[in-house]
Amino acid sequence: QVQLVESGGGLVQAGGFQRLSCAASGRTFSIYAMGWFRQAPGKERQFVSAITWSGGITYYEDSVKGRFTISRDNAKNTVYLQMNSLKPEDTAAYYCASGTAAQARRVLFNLRSRDAYDSWGQGAQVTVSS
């Protein structure tokens, strides 16, 4: 099992920036990909971004392309989400997730799917004021 601990988040004005971090521990050698999802009140948890652990291939949800950047530091077992030009509609709880290759294979390696991940962080609140 992989344990994930997020940090960062908080209150920021529209147009501002924030960086979220997610540190993985435990069976980190089993990680195939890590992702970020977000959930606004009353809405489903939605895909934001993902990165493959070895190749560093990245994926983004259309509304964050060009504003958010996902990266990873394999030596620190940490994934980051740099969020620039934040908008009020980015307000949500942000969740880090990790998945093994076996888990991702179940959804044909569709890393935009929540089912590609089997470990989740506790969430970090990001609030963007207008």
C-alpha positions as semicolon CSV with decimal commas, in nm:
position;residue;x (nm);y (nm);z (nm)
1;Q;0,000;0,000;0,000
2;V;0,106;0,357;-0,069
3;Q;0,036;0,639;0,172
4;L;-0,008;0,990;0,036
5;V;0,019;1,317;0,226
6;E;-0,074;1,643;0,059
7;S;0,043;1,990;0,153
8;G;-0,019;2,336;0,022
9;G;-0,352;2,491;-0,056
10;G;-0,533;2,773;0,117
11;L;-0,693;3,099;0,016
12;V;-0,572;3,292;-0,288
13;Q;-0,709;3,574;-0,499
14;A;-0,815;3,520;-0,857
15;G;-0,516;3,543;-1,089
16;G;-0,284;3,419;-0,818
17;F;-0,094;3,095;-0,788
18;Q;-0,045;2,803;-0,552
19;R;0,154;2,484;-0,545
20;L;0,031;2,157;-0,405
21;S;0,267;1,879;-0,301
22;C;0,196;1,512;-0,245
23;A;0,453;1,295;-0,072
24;A;0,427;0,919;-0,117
25;S;0,553;0,657;0,125
26;G;0,525;0,283;0,164
27;R;0,533;0,066;-0,149
28;T;0,642;0,354;-0,373
29;F;0,824;0,113;-0,607
30;S;0,481;-0,006;-0,719
31;I;0,364;0,336;-0,842
32;Y;0,285;0,351;-1,213
33;A;0,121;0,693;-1,217
34;M;0,007;0,970;-0,987
35;G;-0,278;1,206;-1,040
36;W;-0,465;1,504;-0,904
37;F;-0,841;1,522;-0,879
38;R;-1,064;1,792;-0,735
39;Q;-1,407;1,799;-0,583
40;A;-1,621;2,107;-0,538
41;P;-1,914;2,104;-0,293
42;G;-2,206;1,908;-0,432
43;K;-2,009;1,785;-0,732
44;E;-1,833;1,465;-0,826
45;R;-1,459;1,426;-0,794
46;Q;-1,307;1,522;-1,128
47;F;-0,976;1,461;-1,300
48;V;-0,729;1,749;-1,308
49;S;-0,391;1,610;-1,410
50;A;-0,176;1,297;-1,407
51;I;0,183;1,193;-1,465
52;T;0,343;0,857;-1,526
53;W;0,606;0,783;-1,267
54;S;0,888;0,656;-1,487
55;G;0,834;0,829;-1,822
56;G;0,691;1,154;-1,690
57;I;0,412;1,161;-1,947
58;T;0,156;1,422;-1,845
59;Y;-0,217;1,460;-1,889
60;Y;-0,441;1,757;-1,820
61;E;-0,808;1,834;-1,803
62;D;-0,894;2,088;-2,072
63;S;-0,988;2,371;-1,835
64;V;-0,647;2,370;-1,664
65;K;-0,424;2,329;-1,969
66;G;-0,174;2,612;-1,991
67;R;-0,240;2,715;-1,629
68;F;-0,151;2,406;-1,423
69;T;0,169;2,204;-1,440
70;I;0,222;1,861;-1,288
71;S;0,572;1,739;-1,211
72;R;0,738;1,475;-1,001
73;D;1,058;1,425;-0,806
74;N;1,127;1,055;-0,805
75;A;1,407;1,086;-0,549
76;K;1,166;1,249;-0,304
77;N;0,867;1,036;-0,406
78;T;0,674;1,359;-0,444
79;V;0,441;1,494;-0,708
80;Y;0,361;1,862;-0,745
81;L;0,078;2,061;-0,897
82;Q;0,172;2,418;-0,982
83;M;-0,145;2,619;-1,032
84;N;-0,120;2,959;-1,200
85;S;-0,382;3,211;-1,312
86;L;-0,628;3,066;-1,064
87;K;-0,997;3,127;-1,114
88;P;-1,286;3,112;-0,865
89;E;-1,410;2,800;-1,044
90;D;-1,087;2,625;-0,942
91;T;-1,210;2,632;-0,583
92;A;-1,228;2,275;-0,459
93;A;-1,071;2,012;-0,240
94;Y;-0,775;1,871;-0,431
95;Y;-0,688;1,505;-0,390
96;C;-0,365;1,330;-0,479
97;A;-0,385;0,970;-0,598
98;S;-0,147;0,694;-0,698
99;G;-0,201;0,379;-0,896
100;T;-0,012;0,065;-0,980
101;A;0,019;-0,068;-1,333
102;A;-0,222;-0,347;-1,246
103;Q;-0,479;-0,095;-1,129
104;A;-0,436;0,125;-1,435
105;R;-0,464;-0,176;-1,666
106;R;-0,816;-0,238;-1,537
107;V;-0,924;0,085;-1,709
108;L;-0,698;0,039;-2,011
109;F;-0,447;0,287;-1,868
110;N;-0,699;0,569;-1,880
111;L;-0,532;0,789;-1,619
112;R;-0,823;1,032;-1,630
113;S;-1,036;0,771;-1,456
114;R;-1,061;0,755;-1,078
115;D;-1,052;0,377;-1,113
116;A;-0,689;0,396;-1,233
117;Y;-0,586;0,478;-0,876
118;D;-0,590;0,275;-0,558
119;S;-0,441;0,511;-0,302
120;W;-0,571;0,856;-0,215
121;G;-0,457;1,146;-0,004
122;Q;-0,668;1,326;0,251
123;G;-0,731;1,630;0,033
124;A;-0,615;1,991;0,037
125;Q;-0,859;2,280;0,014
126;V;-0,793;2,550;-0,244
127;T;-1,019;2,855;-0,232
128;V;-0,994;3,123;-0,499
129;S;-1,164;3,450;-0,420
130;S;-1,288;3,684;-0,690
